[in-house]
Amino acid sequence: MWNQTTEKAIIRKEKHLEEEEEPSEDEEVIYKIEVPANRYDLLCLEGLSQALRIFNGLDPIPTYTVANISKESMLRMHVKPETSQIRPYVVCAVLRGVKFDEARYNSFIELQDRLHQNICRRRTLVAIGTHDVDTIKGPFTYEALPPKNINFVPLKQTRSFSADALMEHYKKDLILKKFLHIIEDSPVYPVIYDCNRTVLSLPPIINGAHSAITLQTKNVFIECTATDLTKANIVLNTMVTMFSMYCERKFEVEPVEVTYTDGRSYVSPDLSLYQMVVPLSYITTIVGVSLPAYEVARQLNKMQLPAKHSLSEKNETSFTVSVPPTRSDILHPCDVAEDVAIAYGYNEILKITIPSLKPQSLNQFKDLIRTEIAMVGYTEVLTYILCSSKEISTMLNREDDKTAAINGNPRTADFEVVRTTLMPGLLKTVGHNKDHPKPIRCELTYSDDFEKCSSAAWLIFEVCDVVRLDEKKDVGASNHCKLAALHCGATSGFEVPTCNLLILLRPLCVIIEIVIADTGLVDRIMELNGAPFVSPGDNMGYYIESSKEPEYLAGRQASIIYKGEKIGTFGIVHPQVLRNFDIPDPCSFVEINVEKFL
């Protein structure tokens, strides 16, 4: 998307000037172009102009190649094991015979800055270093050393600094001080040396002055250090594909071998195409326009996605789409369909009236459950789907079963994994509110004369998803909708959840004989689903059986079996679990997988 403006209008808007206040800038027309956040190839003028020329049929789609040289003649980067403490990955490449002028040089620097702000997440994930390869000598080493052991002359400086002194120096720098926090608290700093122990860079802070590139530089060495190898490869590919057009051998990049002390090695960059098969019917359905195969292929070529169509044995047309290294945003067939729509033109697609939509059956069921539980006096809470790993393991007296999806970049220890149970969230809610007065609830508690009495207690519930690792899913994990409810009060016991929370135990022979109330929570849920209470072993309804879950008190817990499958548990929460969550009063808890009813 683009719009036309002028430098004067931009200055007036930025400085909030009135119409009569004229800025000094001229009225030269400027085009402002909005670039999608995932189109890293459009972050520089080279990529943008190339994309426009290909779109308009003025240029063919370039073929990027890796120079065919032997491993013996390749430059090498040796990675020391200490780097695993701070930035474990590095990828490299060389551009040979580059012809810089002032505009190209400035664009080269600006692309690095834009990538640092975008995919590199302000250099926390990836940091780019560029060097004049004629001023240094391989093989190179990527190390992690104590800051006092690193000494070099940084870019735009004239004297040598130790790394710790350099950090103090840059605390006054308006630009670089924003990146110091990434490594300043680490006992070791990452550093790249050549074979003469000349420092190339102190990533992600600054490059060395010795290897600085200039307008006269002909051969450029690019290194990307990272905490995320996938993003490092994307960044490196973007840099080399955009500026290999200025190389003596156009669109050719020289590879570098990266080796680790444990024997691992790889060659970067990887500029190979990968193939994606997309049915024509899928594309036309998504886009909403019936297009012939040749027209879809033409639109994809405009978007730099070479495509060939073929017929299957079932006489169905499919496209084999070749995804180039510049299009890291193409991850799924829906991305291919989106590019067809963009190339065809959104304004050319016939607008249709969206039919009235109906909520999914699971959502309808969840709303019904919420209403029924609220009607018997429970308050709904919404807790974080992320939690610490210990909250779903040791704090619940459980062993870590390795089924939790791990957050790769948690901001705090409280958000390390995706929860596998709703119990920690409800227990934390009570623990955080224990100093507040408990609400007065009219609970059904049965004494010898069956009189109703009221007491103060927390009655809370949640209906939400938990996540577990699942190799059968394309994303590696699956969601499960669960209902959990908690009763916390001075009289909480096994008879309370049965009469007040879990009254689904009609012939309770495991623990205690109880008179069944008509307002039982799980009884209501089972009744809503037409699930009768049956004898153990009968698969036509539900029944309970004793269980041995570590988060519950032994002998005061049970499993809920529905149509022969375990769908939940309930019982009195173990005292140690209550202490772990700093809860002084006894609690009863139930958790059920509600998807099993659909």
Secondary structure by P-SEA (a helix, b strand, c coil): cbbbbcaaaaaaaaacccccccccccccbbbbbbbcccccccccaaaaaaaaaaaaccccbbbbbccccccccbbbbbbccccccccccccccccccccccaaaaaaaaaaaaaaaaccccccccbbbbbcccccccccbbbbccccccbbbbcccccccccaaaaaaaacccccccccccccccccbbbbbbcccccccccccccccccccccccccbbbbbbbcccaaaaaaaaaaaaaacccccccccbbbbbbbbccccccccccccbbbbbbbbaaaaaaaacccccaaaaaaaaaaacbbbbbbbccccbbbbbccccccccccccaaaaaaaaaaaacccccbbbbbccccccaaaaaaaaaaaaaaaabbbbbbcccccccccccccccccccccccccccccccccccccccaaaaaaaaaaaaccccccccccccccccbbbbbbbbbbbbbbbbbbbbbccccccbbbbbbbbbbbbcccccaaaaaacccccccccccccccccccccaaaaaaaaacccccccccccccbbbbbbcccccccccbbbbcccccccccccccaaaaaaacccbbbbbccccccccc
